[in-house]
Amino acid sequence: MKYFVIGDEDTVLGFGLVGVKGHAVKNESEANNTLQEALKDKQIGIIIITERVAEWIRQFVDSYLFSTTFPLIVEIPDRSGPMEGRPGIRQMVNEAIGVKL
Protein backbone atom coordinates (compact mmCIF):
# COMPACT_ATOMS: atom_id res chain seq x y z
CA MET A 1 0.00 0.00 0.00
CA LYS A 2 1.31 3.43 -0.96
CA TYR A 3 0.60 6.94 0.22
CA PHE A 4 0.11 9.86 -2.15
CA VAL A 5 -0.05 13.57 -1.26
CA ILE A 6 -1.81 16.38 -3.13
CA GLY A 7 -1.23 19.94 -2.02
CA ASP A 8 0.95 23.01 -2.28
CA GLU A 9 4.65 22.74 -3.13
CA ASP A 10 5.81 22.92 0.51
CA THR A 11 3.50 20.12 1.63
CA VAL A 12 4.46 17.85 -1.25
CA LEU A 13 8.15 18.57 -0.70
CA GLY A 14 7.87 17.85 3.03
CA PHE A 15 6.16 14.51 2.48
CA GLY A 16 8.65 13.74 -0.28
CA LEU A 17 11.48 14.00 2.25
CA VAL A 18 10.06 10.96 4.04
CA GLY A 19 9.44 9.02 0.85
CA VAL A 20 5.81 9.87 0.09
CA LYS A 21 5.21 10.62 -3.58
CA GLY A 22 2.82 13.39 -4.52
CA HIS A 23 1.93 16.21 -6.83
CA ALA A 24 1.84 19.95 -6.18
CA VAL A 25 -1.22 21.65 -7.64
CA LYS A 26 -1.96 25.32 -8.26
CA ASN A 27 -5.61 25.37 -9.28
CA GLU A 28 -8.90 23.49 -9.32
CA SER A 29 -8.25 21.81 -12.66
CA GLU A 30 -4.86 20.44 -11.60
CA ALA A 31 -6.30 19.28 -8.28
CA ASN A 32 -9.17 17.46 -9.96
CA ASN A 33 -6.94 15.78 -12.56
CA THR A 34 -4.35 14.75 -9.96
CA LEU A 35 -6.97 13.24 -7.66
CA GLN A 36 -8.56 11.35 -10.58
CA GLU A 37 -5.17 9.87 -11.52
CA ALA A 38 -4.38 8.94 -7.92
CA LEU A 39 -7.71 7.14 -7.60
CA LYS A 40 -6.87 5.02 -10.66
CA ASP A 41 -3.67 3.69 -9.05
CA LYS A 42 -4.80 0.58 -7.16
CA GLN A 43 -1.55 0.52 -5.12
CA ILE A 44 -2.42 3.82 -3.40
CA GLY A 45 -4.19 3.14 -0.13
CA ILE A 46 -4.14 6.61 1.44
CA ILE A 47 -4.44 9.95 -0.34
CA ILE A 48 -3.39 12.92 1.76
CA ILE A 49 -4.81 16.22 0.52
CA THR A 50 -4.48 19.67 2.03
CA GLU A 51 -7.67 21.36 3.21
CA ARG A 52 -7.30 24.29 0.84
CA VAL A 53 -6.84 22.04 -2.18
CA ALA A 54 -9.77 19.88 -1.06
CA GLU A 55 -11.93 23.01 -0.92
CA TRP A 56 -11.26 23.65 -4.61
CA ILE A 57 -12.81 20.28 -5.45
CA ARG A 58 -15.02 19.89 -2.37
CA GLN A 59 -18.01 18.43 -4.21
CA PHE A 60 -15.92 15.64 -5.73
CA VAL A 61 -14.00 14.92 -2.52
CA ASP A 62 -17.21 14.69 -0.48
CA SER A 63 -19.02 12.55 -3.05
CA TYR A 64 -16.05 10.16 -3.09
CA LEU A 65 -15.77 10.06 0.71
CA PHE A 66 -19.41 9.15 1.13
CA SER A 67 -19.55 6.55 -1.62
CA THR A 68 -16.29 4.58 -1.45
CA THR A 69 -14.13 3.31 1.37
CA PHE A 70 -10.79 2.71 -0.38
CA PRO A 71 -8.44 4.47 -0.79
CA LEU A 72 -8.79 6.55 2.33
CA ILE A 73 -8.71 10.32 1.72
CA VAL A 74 -7.27 12.32 4.62
CA GLU A 75 -7.43 16.11 4.73
CA ILE A 76 -4.65 17.95 6.56
CA PRO A 77 -3.85 21.62 7.14
CA ASP A 78 -1.14 23.13 4.96
CA ARG A 79 1.76 25.29 6.19
CA SER A 80 -0.67 28.18 6.82
CA GLY A 81 -2.45 26.16 9.51
CA PRO A 82 -6.02 24.92 9.70
CA MET A 83 -8.73 26.74 7.80
CA GLU A 84 -11.31 28.75 9.72
CA GLY A 85 -13.70 26.44 11.52
CA ARG A 86 -11.56 23.32 10.92
CA PRO A 87 -9.84 21.47 13.77
CA GLY A 88 -6.05 21.42 13.97
CA ILE A 89 -4.04 18.21 13.76
CA ARG A 90 -3.67 17.99 17.55
CA GLN A 91 -7.43 18.25 18.06
CA MET A 92 -8.10 15.63 15.37
CA VAL A 93 -5.63 13.20 16.97
CA ASN A 94 -7.10 13.81 20.43
CA GLU A 95 -10.58 13.03 19.13
CA ALA A 96 -9.42 10.00 17.15
CA ILE A 97 -7.58 8.26 19.99
CA GLY A 98 -9.55 9.65 22.91
CA VAL A 99 -6.42 10.84 24.73
CA LYS A 100 -5.44 14.47 25.16
CA LEU A 101 -1.89 15.06 23.96
N, C-alpha and C positions, 0 to 999 in steps of 0.2 A: 504494500500500500504506500502510495506517495502523497505528499502534501504539495499544494500549489498555492501561490499567493498572488492576489490581484490588488494593486493599489498604486500609490504615488511612488516616485523613484526611490525615496529614502526608505520606505517600508520594504519594497522589493529588494533593495540592496542589503538591508539589515537581515532579512530572512535568508538571502543568498549567502551571507557570511557563515551561516550554520547549515548550509547545504540544501535549503529549500528553493526549488526553482519557482519562477514566477514571471509576471509581465507587468511592467509599469504602463498605466493608461493615463490619458490626458483629457478624455471626453467620453460622453455617453456611448458613442458609436464604438470606440475602441473597447470600452468596458463590456458592452454587450457581446461583441465578437469574441473577446478573450474568454468570457465566461462560457459561451457556447462551445468553443474549442476545448476548454478544460472539461466540460461535462461529457464530451465525446471520448475522452481518454479513460478507459476502464480501469487503469492502474491508479488513478487519482482517487483517494479515499476521503481526503479533507481539502476543501477549498477555503482558504483564508482570504477575506475581502475586507478592505477598510470601509468604515461606516460611510464616509463621504462618497466613495465610489459606488457603494451599494445604493445610496440615495439616488444616484443618476439613473439606475435601472431597477428601482424599488419594486415596480409592478412585477417584473420578471423574477427577481429574487424571491419575493413573497410567494408568487404562484408556484415556484419550484419548491420552496421550503414546505409548503402545505400540501404538496402532491407526491413528493418522492422522499425517500429516506436515505438514499446513498447516491453520490457522496454527500457527506456532511458539509454544509456551508456555515462558516463561523465568521461573524462580523467583529472586527476589532477597531479601536480608535487608531487614528494615524498619529504622526508626530505632534500634531496640534492639540491632541487630547480628545476626550469624548465630545461628541456633539451635544448641543443643548438638549436636555431632557433624557439623555442616554446615560446609563450607568458606566462608571469607569471599570477598568479591568479588575481592580481589587474588589469592588462591590460584586461584580459578576462571579468571581471566584468564591467569595464569602457565601453568596447565595447558593452556588452549585454544590459546595462541599459541606455547608452548614456550620462552618467554623470561621470565626472572625480572625483574620490575619492582621 
